[in-house]
Every structure is written in C-alpha cells, then in structure tokens.
Amino acid sequence: MIRQISLSLLIVAALSAGCQNQKSDTSTSESPTSDSSSTVSQEPTNSGKLETRLGTAGKAFTKDSVLLSFTVINHADSAQRFCKWETPFEPRLGKYLEVMHENGTEAIFKGAMARRVMPPPAEAYIEVAPHDSVRTVFNLPDNYAITTGQYTVKYSGGGVSGLDAGNEIKIKISNP
C-alpha cells in the first residue's frame, strides 16, 4: 500500500515538473486584417509574459493550402522559454488547435499523436530573448481535414507547452 502511494506521488511530481512557464491573461476583440479572407482577434500585450499570436501567412486559402503563422512574443526584460511540444513549432505531432467550421462541426484531426517522456528534455524547449519573438509557418490541412467554408481557428494552449491560448482567427476556404 505504501509503495502504491509512493509511486503515485512520484508520478504526480514528475508530471507537474513538465514545461512550466509564465502565462499571460488575455481577452479578445475582433478586428479585420488587410486580407479579406481572414479576421484576427487582437489581444493586449502584457509586459513580462509570453504571448501567443496566431495569424495568416497567405492571401488565398484552399482545402489543400492554408498557411498560418504562430508567433510567441516575449514582453519580459529577461529570456523566457516554453516547451515546443503541442505547439506548431513541432507541426506534425499533436492536436493543439481548435478548428471549427461555420456549421458548428470541428474539423477532423488527421495528424499523429505522440506519447512523451516526462519531464521534457532540454532540447524540447525554445528560448525567446527579451523583447523578441519566435515564429513558425505551417499548413493547416497537413493535420486537419478541411473543406470549403469559413473556419474559426484557435491555439488551444496549456498542456505541456505552458503557453496560453491567445487569439483566434477566422479564415474562408474557397474552391481552387
């Protein structure tokens, strides 16, 4: 009995030692971008925190090509780090986005899921210099079944990465 309790405590300690990071408190309000096929919700910046920003990286979207960008911004005076697991910085692994069609259905996730060793190794972290950012671009249909119509896309945040959800974007998928 004591061994089971000790083992349980050890597992909980190992899981809680995973990617830890400062999180930002954010609220959303919508404002259109210059691209008529997408809308980005703007968020206030919080000094001293890591902020996530999802955006578009293309002008026209089809069911096979939806280029999105994911940026992590450091507003602090010191370097901050986050775990790249469950973020677009590791684009082919994990379901880290909420992709909702205008009809209320969620896009089917078709990417790979990964089992991880905890705590994450040092190479699983990305460091962001003070008042700097890191950015990656990824193709949404690589991991999600996309059809024509309008979608709302949001980084789900939390989990192993330690990052907050951030903004959401609206994109319109048209026929090629």
C-alpha positions in Angstrom: 0.0 0.0 0.0 2.8 2.4 0.9 4.6 1.5 -2.3 1.5 2.3 -4.4 1.1 5.7 -2.7 4.8 6.5 -3.1 4.7 5.5 -6.7 1.6 7.7 -7.3 3.3 10.7 -5.6 6.4 10.1 -7.7 4.3 10.1 -10.9 2.4 13.3 -9.9 5.7 15.0 -9.1 7.2 14.0 -12.5 4.2 15.2 -14.4 4.0 18.5 -12.6 7.7 19.2 -13.3 6.9 19.4 -17.0 7.0 22.5 -19.1 6.3 25.4 -16.7 6.2 29.0 -17.8 4.7 32.3 -17.1 1.3 32.7 -18.6 -0.4 35.8 -19.8 -4.0 36.9 -19.1 -5.7 37.9 -22.3 -9.0 39.0 -23.7 -10.1 39.1 -27.3 -11.7 41.6 -29.6 -12.0 41.2 -33.3 -10.6 43.5 -36.0 -10.2 42.7 -39.6 -6.8 42.3 -41.3 -6.0 43.6 -44.7 -6.7 40.2 -46.1 -10.4 39.9 -46.9 -10.4 36.1 -46.3 -9.3 36.2 -42.7 -10.1 38.0 -39.4 -7.7 38.2 -36.5 -8.7 38.8 -32.9 -6.4 41.3 -31.3 -5.1 40.9 -27.8 -3.5 43.4 -25.4 0.2 42.9 -24.6 1.1 42.0 -21.1 4.6 43.1 -20.1 6.7 40.3 -18.6 4.8 37.5 -20.2 4.9 35.2 -23.2 2.1 35.9 -25.7 0.9 33.7 -28.4 -0.3 35.1 -31.7 -2.0 33.0 -34.5 -2.1 34.7 -37.9 -2.4 34.1 -41.6 0.7 33.6 -43.8 -1.1 33.5 -47.2 -3.7 35.5 -49.1 -5.9 32.8 -50.6 -6.9 29.6 -48.9 -8.0 26.3 -50.5 -8.7 23.0 -48.9 -5.1 21.9 -49.6 -3.3 25.1 -48.7 -4.0 27.1 -45.6 -0.7 28.7 -44.5 -0.9 30.0 -40.9 1.7 31.6 -38.7 2.2 31.0 -35.0 4.3 33.6 -33.0 5.4 33.5 -29.4 6.3 37.0 -28.1 8.4 37.7 -25.0 7.4 41.0 -23.3 9.8 40.4 -20.4 13.1 42.0 -19.7 14.7 38.6 -19.4 14.7 35.5 -21.6 11.7 33.2 -21.3 11.3 29.6 -22.5 8.5 27.3 -23.4 8.1 23.7 -24.4 7.6 23.2 -28.1 5.5 20.1 -27.6 1.9 20.6 -28.5 2.7 23.7 -30.5 3.1 24.5 -34.2 6.8 24.5 -33.6 6.5 20.7 -33.8 4.0 20.8 -36.6 3.3 17.1 -37.3 2.7 15.9 -33.7 -0.3 16.6 -31.5 -3.7 18.2 -31.7 -3.0 21.8 -30.4 -5.6 23.7 -32.5 -9.4 24.1 -32.2 -10.6 24.2 -35.8 -14.4 24.9 -36.1 -16.4 25.1 -39.3 -19.1 27.7 -39.6 -21.7 25.0 -39.3 -20.5 24.2 -35.8 -18.6 21.0 -36.5 -15.0 20.5 -35.6 -12.5 19.7 -38.4 -11.3 16.1 -38.1 -7.8 15.8 -36.8 -5.7 13.5 -39.0 -2.2 14.1 -37.6 -0.1 11.9 -35.4 -0.3 11.9 -31.6 2.8 11.2 -29.5 3.5 9.7 -26.1 6.2 11.6 -24.3 8.7 11.0 -21.6 8.3 13.4 -18.7 9.8 15.8 -17.8 10.7 17.1 -21.3 14.4 17.0 -22.2 16.3 20.3 -22.6 16.0 20.2 -26.4 12.2 20.3 -26.2 12.4 23.9 -25.0 12.6 27.1 -27.1 14.1 30.2 -25.5 12.8 33.6 -26.5 15.1 36.5 -26.0 13.9 39.6 -24.0 11.5 41.8 -26.1 11.8 39.4 -29.0 9.7 36.7 -30.7 9.9 33.4 -32.5 7.7 32.5 -35.4 6.8 29.4 -37.5 4.6 28.9 -40.5 2.6 25.7 -41.0 -0.1 24.3 -43.4 -3.4 23.6 -41.6 -4.6 20.8 -44.0 -1.5 18.7 -43.1 -3.2 17.8 -39.8 -6.9 18.6 -40.3 -9.5 17.6 -42.9 -10.5 20.9 -44.4 -13.4 21.6 -46.7 -14.8 24.8 -48.3 -16.5 27.4 -46.0 -15.5 29.6 -43.1 -13.5 28.3 -40.1 -12.5 29.7 -36.7 -9.0 28.6 -35.7 -7.6 28.9 -32.2 -4.5 27.6 -30.5 -5.8 25.6 -27.6 -2.8 26.4 -25.3 -2.0 25.0 -22.0 -0.9 21.4 -21.6 2.8 20.6 -21.8 3.8 23.8 -23.7 2.7 26.1 -20.8 1.5 28.7 -23.3 -1.8 30.5 -23.1 -4.4 30.1 -25.8 -4.1 33.6 -27.3 -6.2 34.9 -30.2 -8.4 33.2 -32.7 -8.6 33.8 -36.4 -11.4 33.4 -39.0 -10.5 32.1 -42.4 -12.5 31.4 -45.5 -11.7 28.3 -47.6 -12.7 28.6 -51.3 -12.6 26.2 -54.2 -9.3 26.2 -56.1 
